[in-house]
Amino acid sequence: MILQKRSKNRVPAAALFLSAFFLIALLAGCASGNTAGDSGGDRTADGDRTTEASDKTALVQGADITVTAWVSESRPNENVSLEKDIGSIDVGFGAEGDRRMGLVRFDLPAGVTPQDLVSARLLMKRAGGDEPKFAAGFVTVPWGYAVVNWADIEIGATFRDAPPLCEKDEGDWYGVDVTDIVREWLAGNRPNYGFALAGAEDGKVTRFWSAFGDDAANYPQLLVHYAESAPAEKYGKYAYTEMPEESGNCLSYALRDADDIYDTDLFVGADAETFNKLAGTDFDGAMAYFQEKLSAYIEAHREALAIESWRPLSGFDDPIDPEKEYMIALKVGAHTPEEIEGTMGSFGIFDYHFRVRLDDGRWAEKIPHTASRVTPGSNASFDIGKFPWDANFAWGYPKWTDYYDSPAFYFAVTKTTDAFTAHKH
């Protein structure tokens, strides 16, 4: 499996990059029908379930699914990564007080459980500077590649005792064993905010190729070797179905329908005003009201949606009948405009997102104007609602990262047809 994608939206020039950052920060969101998103493209393997055990290696590489940056101790409150050559990152110990830490974050292959994982190896290609000597840790806080600085990462990077050190690989490539870190991400022990790379020898600073250079062959790589086998059980009725960018949003996709269902469909007239007041003062009340309106919409369109039953679950572990039902999950984000530098949906501070669980335990999702995807890193071993969700498939924008941070709400759905409906047509 090769997960490799070159984004047309990321360009190798700092000025254009920052301009694109602020422009694209205006676009995101699931609730509003007037919102566009960055096209994420195909981000995972196909949706077919595995029927025979086999050993596989996933190569994760590409600007769409890899984010890189570096920070400097000598300029702790500044973002230095974009100021020079966006195509490289610095790692190492310079002069006293000039440590430089690299940051590399990959989307993880979906469907790989921690038990399946055999090994994971991070590979970085040297672009210049000293012979590399670096250690790998992990980042515990979200970060944005256009704004991150040393002060953010100094308290947000963890290096264990005797951390894994890099070794010479082929040519100018250097690899480090990151199996334990990746296994903990796949197990849901902590969210995936990427690797932190720190110099392990005084006086050595190495420049590595980043994920934003001109040649995709030089981008950082993550090699994930795993034993793939049939799931131990069935987790829902349906396998992954790809939905093109022009069809549906998160809610319609979760209901296996091709027609957008936005907040303006759920809230009519004074409903929006009532909900908006609750959203600002009473989260539990707002969510109860939202679910009431959602249930009312489903009931009103039950026949066209081909929904036989719809029921709330007490939690992720609440059993469903996987021969008839499938599970969907809801999270919301409610943030002030100051927190997110603007608004997400037509309700201003509020936006919602749905994901749907597949028969093999992975999860899938869709945002408006973007093709659906299997959620990276999702697998049968942990609750997808444990950590916040991002509001766009392009990771590393502070406006979107970890936006949906409410508790998760789960529902079981039964449809009378296996095909996607189009309830408005």
Backbone torsions as a table, in degrees:
resi	resn	phi	psi	omega
1	MET	NA	128.9	176.2
2	ILE	-119.1	115.5	175.1
3	LEU	-100.7	95.9	-172.6
4	GLN	-141.9	126.0	-176.0
5	LYS	-149.7	134.9	175.3
6	ARG	-105.9	119.8	-177.9
7	SER	-81.1	135.0	175.4
8	LYS	-80.7	-9.8	-175.9
9	ASN	-92.8	-6.3	-179.5
10	ARG	-113.3	120.5	-172.6
11	VAL	-116.4	148.2	-173.8
12	PRO	-83.7	57.0	174.6
13	ALA	-150.8	127.9	-171.0
14	ALA	-61.6	-42.7	-178.0
15	ALA	-63.8	-46.7	178.8
16	LEU	-66.1	-35.0	-179.1
17	PHE	-62.8	-46.3	179.8
18	LEU	-67.3	-37.7	176.7
19	SER	-61.4	-44.6	178.5
20	ALA	-62.9	-37.0	-179.9
21	PHE	-60.0	-49.0	-177.7
22	PHE	-72.6	-29.5	176.7
23	LEU	-69.6	-47.9	-176.2
24	ILE	-71.3	-20.5	177.3
25	ALA	-66.3	-13.2	176.6
26	LEU	-81.7	-9.9	-170.3
27	LEU	-117.8	118.8	172.2
28	ALA	177.2	179.3	171.4
29	GLY	112.0	147.5	-178.7
30	CYS	-108.8	-29.5	-171.9
31	ALA	-74.5	-38.9	-171.2
32	SER	-90.2	136.3	177.4
33	GLY	-77.8	-7.4	-178.7
34	ASN	-98.1	12.7	-173.3
35	THR	-108.8	136.0	176.3
36	ALA	-109.3	159.7	179.4
37	GLY	-131.2	164.7	176.9
38	ASP	-72.7	132.9	-178.6
39	SER	-70.8	118.5	-177.2
40	GLY	-85.8	-19.7	179.3
41	GLY	71.2	-169.3	178.9
42	ASP	-78.0	120.4	-172.7
43	ARG	-116.1	-6.2	-175.2
44	THR	-141.2	176.5	174.6
45	ALA	-69.0	175.0	-178.0
46	ASP	-70.5	174.8	-171.4
47	GLY	-92.6	5.5	-177.5
48	ASP	-70.8	140.6	176.8
49	ARG	-76.4	146.5	178.8
50	THR	-80.6	137.5	-179.5
51	THR	-115.2	-17.9	179.8
52	GLU	-130.6	143.2	179.3
53	ALA	-68.8	140.9	178.2
54	SER	-160.6	154.9	175.6
55	ASP	-92.6	131.0	-178.2
56	LYS	-135.9	159.0	173.7
57	THR	-128.2	125.0	175.2
58	ALA	-97.3	126.8	173.6
59	LEU	-100.1	114.1	179.3
60	VAL	-102.1	117.6	-177.4
61	GLN	-161.0	132.7	175.7
62	GLY	145.6	152.6	-175.7
63	ALA	-68.4	-27.9	178.3
64	ASP	-70.1	-27.8	-172.3
65	ILE	-122.7	8.0	177.3
66	THR	-133.5	134.2	178.7
67	VAL	-125.0	134.5	-178.4
68	THR	-131.9	154.3	174.5
69	ALA	-164.9	173.5	170.3
70	TRP	-146.5	155.9	-177.6
71	VAL	-129.3	156.3	-174.2
72	SER	-126.2	129.3	178.3
73	GLU	-62.9	-32.3	-176.9
74	SER	-72.0	-16.1	178.2
75	ARG	-135.1	70.9	-165.6
76	PRO	-65.2	-23.8	-175.8
77	ASN	-109.2	16.1	-178.1
78	GLU	-120.1	149.3	172.5
79	ASN	-89.6	105.1	-176.4
80	VAL	-93.4	-13.1	-168.9
81	SER	-64.3	-36.0	-176.1
82	LEU	-94.6	-3.2	-170.0
83	GLU	-81.4	-23.7	-179.9
84	LYS	-107.7	-108.4	-179.0
85	ASP	-102.5	109.0	-178.1
86	ILE	-63.4	-16.9	-178.0
87	GLY	-80.9	4.2	-178.6
88	SER	-145.2	162.6	174.3
89	ILE	-132.9	148.8	-179.3
90	ASP	-101.8	139.9	176.9
91	VAL	-139.2	131.2	173.3
92	GLY	145.6	-175.0	175.6
93	PHE	-105.1	111.6	174.0
94	GLY	-87.8	-141.0	174.6
95	ALA	-65.4	170.4	-178.4
96	GLU	-55.4	130.3	-178.5
97	GLY	81.2	12.0	-177.8
98	ASP	-128.0	54.6	172.0
99	ARG	-74.6	146.0	178.9
100	ARG	-129.4	125.0	-175.3
101	MET	-114.1	132.4	177.2
102	GLY	-94.3	149.5	179.4
103	LEU	-126.7	129.2	179.9
104	VAL	-138.3	122.0	-178.9
105	ARG	-125.7	125.4	179.7
106	PHE	-112.1	146.5	159.6
107	ASP	-68.0	138.8	179.6
108	LEU	-94.2	149.8	176.4
109	PRO	-59.0	138.3	177.1
110	ALA	-82.1	149.2	175.6
111	GLY	90.7	-8.6	179.9
112	VAL	-89.3	114.5	178.1
113	THR	-84.1	161.2	177.1
114	PRO	-60.8	-29.5	178.2
115	GLN	-72.4	-30.8	179.3
116	ASP	-74.8	-26.4	-173.5
117	LEU	-64.5	126.8	175.7
118	VAL	-95.5	-49.4	179.3
119	SER	-160.7	158.1	174.3
120	ALA	-139.2	132.6	-176.1
121	ARG	-132.2	125.5	175.6
122	LEU	-91.1	130.4	-179.5
123	LEU	-121.6	127.4	178.4
124	MET	-121.7	139.0	-179.9
125	LYS	-102.3	127.1	-178.5
126	ARG	-71.2	132.8	177.4
127	ALA	-107.6	-17.6	-179.6
128	GLY	169.2	-178.5	179.2
129	GLY	83.4	-159.1	-174.2
130	ASP	-75.5	162.7	171.7
131	GLU	-58.2	126.2	-171.2
132	PRO	-65.9	143.9	169.2
133	LYS	-150.1	94.7	-176.2
134	PHE	-136.0	158.1	176.9
135	ALA	-111.1	153.2	180.0
136	ALA	-111.2	131.1	171.9
137	GLY	-128.4	-160.4	179.5
138	PHE	-135.3	154.4	-179.9
139	VAL	-95.9	138.5	-175.4
140	THR	-109.2	2.8	179.8
141	VAL	-131.2	150.2	175.3
142	PRO	-68.7	153.6	-179.7
143	TRP	-148.5	155.2	177.1
144	GLY	-114.3	128.7	-172.2
145	TYR	-66.0	-19.7	179.5
146	ALA	-92.9	-4.0	-176.6
147	VAL	-133.9	-13.2	-173.2
148	VAL	-63.6	145.1	178.0
149	ASN	-139.8	175.2	-176.4
150	TRP	-59.5	-42.2	-177.9
151	ALA	-60.0	-36.4	177.5
152	ASP	-64.6	-45.1	-169.7
153	ILE	-87.2	-25.7	-179.6
154	GLU	-57.6	-37.0	179.0
155	ILE	-95.8	-3.5	-174.8
156	GLY	-115.0	5.8	178.7
157	ALA	-113.1	137.0	-178.8
158	THR	-120.8	128.5	174.5
159	PHE	-122.3	121.3	-179.2
160	ARG	-73.6	165.5	172.0
161	ASP	-59.0	136.0	-177.1
162	ALA	51.6	59.3	-179.5
163	PRO	-68.0	157.3	178.9
164	PRO	-63.0	138.0	-179.4
165	LEU	-109.9	154.3	-178.4
166	CYS	-72.5	155.3	176.5
167	GLU	-132.3	152.8	178.6
168	LYS	-67.5	134.8	176.5
169	ASP	-113.9	-149.1	-179.5
170	GLU	-81.5	141.6	176.8
171	GLY	59.5	-127.6	179.4
172	ASP	-95.8	14.9	-179.5
173	TRP	-89.4	144.1	177.6
174	TYR	-132.0	132.3	-174.8
175	GLY	-118.0	154.8	176.8
176	VAL	-141.5	139.2	-178.9
177	ASP	-76.9	115.2	-178.9
178	VAL	-119.2	27.2	-175.7
179	THR	-57.0	-47.0	-176.1
180	ASP	-63.7	-38.5	-179.8
181	ILE	-66.5	-47.9	-179.0
182	VAL	-63.9	-38.2	179.2
183	ARG	-61.7	-38.7	179.5
184	GLU	-68.5	-34.9	174.3
185	TRP	-64.6	-45.7	-178.6
186	LEU	-67.3	-25.1	178.9
187	ALA	-83.9	-8.1	-177.1
188	GLY	75.3	22.8	177.5
189	ASN	-73.8	-26.1	176.3
190	ARG	-158.4	156.5	178.1
191	PRO	-72.2	154.3	-178.8
192	ASN	-86.1	97.5	173.4
193	TYR	-107.9	13.0	171.6
194	GLY	94.5	178.8	-179.2
195	PHE	-93.2	147.4	168.7
196	ALA	-110.4	130.8	-179.2
197	LEU	-115.2	122.5	-176.6
198	ALA	-124.9	144.2	177.9
199	GLY	-62.1	143.1	-177.8
200	ALA	-117.0	8.6	-179.9
201	GLU	-148.1	126.7	-178.2
202	ASP	-58.1	142.0	174.2
203	GLY	82.1	-0.2	-178.8
204	LYS	-110.6	126.4	174.6
205	VAL	-130.9	126.9	-179.0
206	THR	-117.0	141.6	174.2
207	ARG	-102.5	124.4	178.7
208	PHE	-111.1	154.3	174.1
209	TRP	-67.8	138.7	179.6
210	SER	-94.2	-171.1	176.7
211	ALA	-93.1	12.7	-176.0
212	PHE	-126.2	21.9	179.4
213	GLY	-86.0	-171.3	-177.2
214	ASP	-83.2	-24.3	-174.3
215	ASP	-115.7	108.8	-177.5
216	ALA	-61.2	-23.0	-179.4
217	ALA	-65.7	-19.5	-178.7
218	ASN	-92.9	-6.9	-175.9
219	TYR	-62.8	151.5	174.0
220	PRO	-53.3	149.2	-179.0
221	GLN	-126.1	147.6	169.7
222	LEU	-124.0	117.8	178.4
223	LEU	-99.9	115.8	-178.4
224	VAL	-112.4	110.2	179.1
225	HIS	-99.7	128.6	-174.4
226	TYR	-148.9	159.5	175.7
227	ALA	-97.8	112.5	-177.9
228	GLU	-95.4	132.8	179.8
229	SER	-147.8	169.1	178.6
230	ALA	-62.8	140.9	177.5
231	PRO	-56.8	147.2	-179.0
232	ALA	-67.6	-24.7	179.4
233	GLU	-150.4	173.1	176.7
234	LYS	-99.8	132.8	-172.8
235	TYR	-105.2	-4.2	179.4
236	GLY	179.1	172.9	-171.5
237	LYS	-75.9	-31.7	-165.1
238	TYR	-114.1	144.9	170.4
239	ALA	-82.7	178.1	-178.9
240	TYR	-67.9	133.1	172.3
241	THR	-120.5	123.8	-179.5
242	GLU	-80.0	136.2	177.7
243	MET	-117.4	128.4	-177.7
244	PRO	-68.0	164.2	-173.6
245	GLU	-62.0	-29.3	-175.6
246	GLU	-80.9	-5.1	-174.7
247	SER	-117.1	126.9	166.8
248	GLY	77.0	170.7	172.8
249	ASN	-135.4	-169.4	-172.3
250	CYS	-61.3	-41.9	-177.6
251	LEU	-70.4	-46.8	179.8
252	SER	-63.1	-37.7	178.8
253	TYR	-64.7	-40.5	178.4
254	ALA	-63.6	-30.2	178.2
255	LEU	-91.9	8.8	179.7
256	ARG	55.4	52.9	179.1
257	ASP	-135.8	147.1	-173.6
258	ALA	-92.8	-5.1	-177.2
259	ASP	-100.9	131.5	-178.8
260	ASP	-54.9	141.5	172.2
261	ILE	-127.4	104.3	-174.6
262	TYR	-106.7	177.6	-179.9
263	ASP	-60.4	-32.5	178.9
264	THR	-68.2	-20.5	174.2
265	ASP	-79.5	-35.8	-175.7
266	LEU	-81.4	-36.2	-174.6
267	PHE	-113.5	119.1	-176.3
268	VAL	-117.7	134.6	176.2
269	GLY	60.7	-124.3	-175.8
270	ALA	-71.5	-11.2	179.3
271	ASP	-56.1	-43.2	-177.3
272	ALA	-63.5	-42.0	179.2
273	GLU	-64.6	-42.3	178.3
274	THR	-61.7	-45.4	-179.5
275	PHE	-65.1	-41.6	-177.4
276	ASN	-60.4	-40.2	178.3
277	LYS	-64.6	-43.3	179.6
278	LEU	-64.8	-40.3	-177.3
279	ALA	-60.6	-29.9	-178.7
280	GLY	-86.2	-13.4	-173.8
281	THR	-129.8	-29.1	-171.5
282	ASP	-139.8	92.1	-175.5
283	PHE	-62.1	-46.9	-178.7
284	ASP	-61.1	-41.5	178.5
285	GLY	-65.8	-38.9	178.7
286	ALA	-64.1	-41.4	-179.5
287	MET	-69.3	-37.4	176.6
288	ALA	-63.9	-40.1	178.6
289	TYR	-67.3	-41.2	178.0
290	PHE	-60.9	-46.8	-179.7
291	GLN	-65.7	-33.2	176.3
292	GLU	-62.9	-45.4	-179.5
293	LYS	-70.3	-35.9	176.9
294	LEU	-63.6	-46.1	178.8
295	SER	-62.6	-37.6	179.1
296	ALA	-65.2	-38.8	179.0
297	TYR	-66.1	-44.3	179.6
298	ILE	-62.3	-42.2	179.5
299	GLU	-63.5	-40.0	-178.8
300	ALA	-67.8	-26.9	-177.1
301	HIS	-118.0	23.2	-173.4
302	ARG	-55.6	-46.4	-176.5
303	GLU	-66.9	-44.8	-179.6
304	ALA	-67.7	-32.1	177.1
305	LEU	-81.0	-11.4	-178.1
306	ALA	57.9	41.4	178.7
307	ILE	-98.1	117.9	178.8
308	GLU	-81.3	-42.5	179.2
309	SER	-148.9	153.8	-179.4
310	TRP	-147.2	118.8	-176.7
311	ARG	-141.5	139.6	175.4
312	PRO	-71.7	148.8	176.7
313	LEU	-109.1	155.7	180.0
314	SER	-76.8	-16.5	-179.8
315	GLY	171.7	-177.8	-176.7
316	PHE	-60.9	-33.2	-175.9
317	ASP	-88.7	-0.9	177.4
318	ASP	-64.2	125.6	-174.6
319	PRO	-69.8	148.3	172.4
320	ILE	-127.7	168.5	175.5
321	ASP	-94.3	101.2	-173.5
322	PRO	-69.4	-11.0	175.6
323	GLU	-80.0	-20.9	-178.0
324	LYS	-122.4	-36.1	-171.3
325	GLU	-107.4	165.2	167.5
326	TYR	-141.4	160.7	-173.5
327	MET	-105.2	139.5	170.3
328	ILE	-125.4	157.1	-178.1
329	ALA	-129.8	144.9	-179.6
330	LEU	-123.8	134.5	168.1
331	LYS	-132.4	154.3	176.1
332	VAL	-128.1	159.3	171.5
333	GLY	-123.1	134.3	178.0
334	ALA	-134.4	100.5	-174.7
335	HIS	-132.2	150.2	177.0
336	THR	-70.8	154.6	176.9
337	PRO	-55.7	-31.6	179.3
338	GLU	-67.3	-34.4	-179.1
339	GLU	-68.5	-34.0	-174.5
340	ILE	-115.9	10.4	178.3
341	GLU	57.5	47.5	-179.7
342	GLY	136.0	-162.7	-179.4
343	THR	-119.3	159.1	-178.7
344	MET	-99.5	-56.3	-176.1
345	GLY	-119.2	-173.7	-176.9
346	SER	-70.9	-13.7	175.1
347	PHE	-85.9	2.5	176.3
348	GLY	82.7	-82.9	-174.0
349	ILE	-91.6	-4.2	-170.4
350	PHE	-119.1	138.9	171.0
351	ASP	-151.5	150.1	-178.5
352	TYR	-121.6	161.9	176.2
353	HIS	-149.8	142.6	178.2
354	PHE	-117.6	146.8	168.4
355	ARG	-128.2	157.7	-177.2
356	VAL	-126.5	136.0	-179.4
357	ARG	-87.0	135.4	-178.4
358	LEU	-92.2	170.0	-175.7
359	ASP	-64.9	-22.8	-179.2
360	ASP	-96.7	7.3	176.6
361	GLY	97.1	-12.6	174.4
362	ARG	-73.6	173.7	176.9
363	TRP	-125.2	156.3	179.4
364	ALA	-136.4	162.6	-175.9
365	GLU	-161.1	168.6	177.2
366	LYS	-148.7	143.8	170.0
367	ILE	-119.1	158.7	-176.5
368	PRO	-58.2	142.5	174.1
369	HIS	63.2	22.5	179.8
370	THR	-140.6	140.1	178.2
371	ALA	-62.8	150.7	177.5
372	SER	-65.6	166.3	176.7
373	ARG	-150.8	157.1	164.6
374	VAL	-79.9	129.9	-173.5
375	THR	-65.2	121.0	-178.5
376	PRO	-55.2	139.7	176.6
377	GLY	78.3	-9.7	-179.0
378	SER	-73.3	142.4	179.0
379	ASN	-159.5	179.3	-172.5
380	ALA	-76.0	-4.2	-168.0
381	SER	-90.5	-15.5	-177.2
382	PHE	-146.9	163.9	-177.2
383	ASP	-75.8	117.4	-177.7
384	ILE	-64.6	-20.3	-179.1
385	GLY	-86.3	3.6	-175.4
386	LYS	-66.2	-36.7	-176.2
387	PHE	-117.4	162.2	175.9
388	PRO	-60.5	155.6	177.5
389	TRP	-107.8	152.8	176.1
390	ASP	-84.4	157.5	-178.0
391	ALA	-100.5	9.9	177.2
392	ASN	-159.0	156.0	-178.1
393	PHE	-78.0	-13.1	177.4
394	ALA	-91.5	107.7	-173.6
395	TRP	-80.6	152.3	172.6
396	GLY	104.9	6.7	173.5
397	TYR	-101.6	118.0	-175.4
398	PRO	-55.8	-31.6	179.9
399	LYS	-60.1	-32.1	-172.8
400	TRP	-106.7	-28.2	-173.3
401	THR	-66.7	128.0	179.0
402	ASP	59.9	31.6	-176.7
403	TYR	-67.2	-45.8	-176.6
404	TYR	-86.2	96.9	-170.1
405	ASP	-117.9	15.3	177.2
406	SER	-77.3	169.2	166.1
407	PRO	-59.6	156.5	179.5
408	ALA	-89.1	144.6	175.5
409	PHE	-117.0	134.3	-172.6
410	TYR	-117.9	146.9	179.8
411	PHE	-139.4	150.9	172.2
412	ALA	-109.9	134.7	-175.9
413	VAL	-125.4	138.9	171.7
414	THR	-122.3	129.5	178.6
415	LYS	-111.0	154.8	180.0
416	THR	-91.4	-2.8	176.4
417	THR	-138.1	148.8	177.4
418	ASP	-85.7	-11.0	-179.7
419	ALA	-87.1	155.6	172.2
420	PHE	-68.8	135.7	175.9
421	THR	-90.4	174.6	173.2
422	ALA	-141.6	83.2	-163.7
423	HIS	-72.1	-13.6	179.0
424	LYS	-96.0	-0.4	-176.5
425	HIS	-124.9	NA	NA
